[in-house]
Amino acid sequence: EPEVTQTPSHQVTQMGQEVILRCVPISNHLYFYWYRQILGQKVEFLVSFYNNEISEKSEIFDDQFSVERPDGSNFTLKIRSTKLEDSAMYFCASSDRGATYGYTFGSGTRLTVV
Amino acid sequence: AQSVTQPDIHITVSEGASLELRCNYSYGATPYLFWYVQSPGQGLQLLLKYFSGDTLVQGIKGFEAEFKRSQSSFNLRKPSVHWSDAAEYFCAVVTGGGNKLTFGTGTQLKVEL
């Protein structure tokens, strides 16, 4: 069964450093998403991406965050200057027909900011 | 705003017993509803989804859910729970003009052997 692949599975970074979280969505999918889950809390929407542009973003997704689909297969989330509160599990997801048909999620990247 | 509520934070059942996890939604029109499961250290796996039509939806791993408009509910059920079902279960609804999922706070299921 096709999978969404995320790398790395764990990342530890120092506060103020830039991090890039990488995702390889399912190859024929057109809609891409990032979510995050702070430990013990609910899964929160960050951003959706379609046709090479952001289609929606949450208030969490401020100027410190950016997304990119650099080469037609990868989908990345960049955090420019990490804060302690950015520590969370970050999930990438993709869909062939949009949110109303459901997503396939990756297994996540655990980001720890120290 | 559209949302889902999962009233039970933790549920413990014995292996072989039946299971029902509650989800209530807040939405004016017919919602697009989902149940996801998250095993420890894993991602979110789609169990089942409801768009329209038959209100009883079958999913993977023997799970089913029933959409009840009159009660604004979409409860997840399984007739006989296995120890491997221990995980966190999330109800979700499509919001934001169809661009995103809004998740409930989750229900942690523990299975006693």
HADDOCK unambig.tbl for C-alpha pairs under 7 A between the chains (distance, minus, plus):
assign (segid A and resid 41 and name CA) (segid B and resid 105 and name CA) 6.81 0.50 0.50
assign (segid A and resid 42 and name CA) (segid B and resid 103 and name CA) 6.73 0.50 0.50
assign (segid A and resid 42 and name CA) (segid B and resid 104 and name CA) 6.61 0.50 0.50
assign (segid A and resid 42 and name CA) (segid B and resid 105 and name CA) 4.80 0.50 0.50
assign (segid A and resid 42 and name CA) (segid B and resid 106 and name CA) 6.87 0.50 0.50
assign (segid A and resid 43 and name CA) (segid B and resid 103 and name CA) 6.07 0.50 0.50
assign (segid A and resid 45 and name CA) (segid B and resid 100 and name CA) 6.85 0.50 0.50
assign (segid A and resid 48 and name CA) (segid B and resid 99 and name CA) 6.68 0.50 0.50
assign (segid A and resid 56 and name CA) (segid B and resid 99 and name CA) 6.82 0.50 0.50
assign (segid A and resid 98 and name CA) (segid B and resid 99 and name CA) 6.82 0.50 0.50
assign (segid A and resid 99 and name CA) (segid B and resid 94 and name CA) 6.49 0.50 0.50
assign (segid A and resid 99 and name CA) (segid B and resid 98 and name CA) 5.86 0.50 0.50
assign (segid A and resid 99 and name CA) (segid B and resid 99 and name CA) 5.55 0.50 0.50
assign (segid A and resid 99 and name CA) (segid B and resid 100 and name CA) 5.68 0.50 0.50
assign (segid A and resid 99 and name CA) (segid B and resid 101 and name CA) 6.76 0.50 0.50
assign (segid A and resid 100 and name CA) (segid B and resid 32 and name CA) 6.20 0.50 0.50
assign (segid A and resid 100 and name CA) (segid B and resid 94 and name CA) 6.14 0.50 0.50
assign (segid A and resid 100 and name CA) (segid B and resid 98 and name CA) 6.05 0.50 0.50
assign (segid A and resid 105 and name CA) (segid B and resid 43 and name CA) 6.38 0.50 0.50
assign (segid A and resid 105 and name CA) (segid B and resid 44 and name CA) 5.80 0.50 0.50
assign (segid A and resid 105 and name CA) (segid B and resid 45 and name CA) 6.90 0.50 0.50
assign (segid A and resid 106 and name CA) (segid B and resid 43 and name CA) 5.77 0.50 0.50
assign (segid A and resid 107 and name CA) (segid B and resid 42 and name CA) 5.29 0.50 0.50
assign (segid A and resid 107 and name CA) (segid B and resid 43 and name CA) 3.77 0.50 0.50
assign (segid A and resid 108 and name CA) (segid B and resid 43 and name CA) 5.84 0.50 0.50
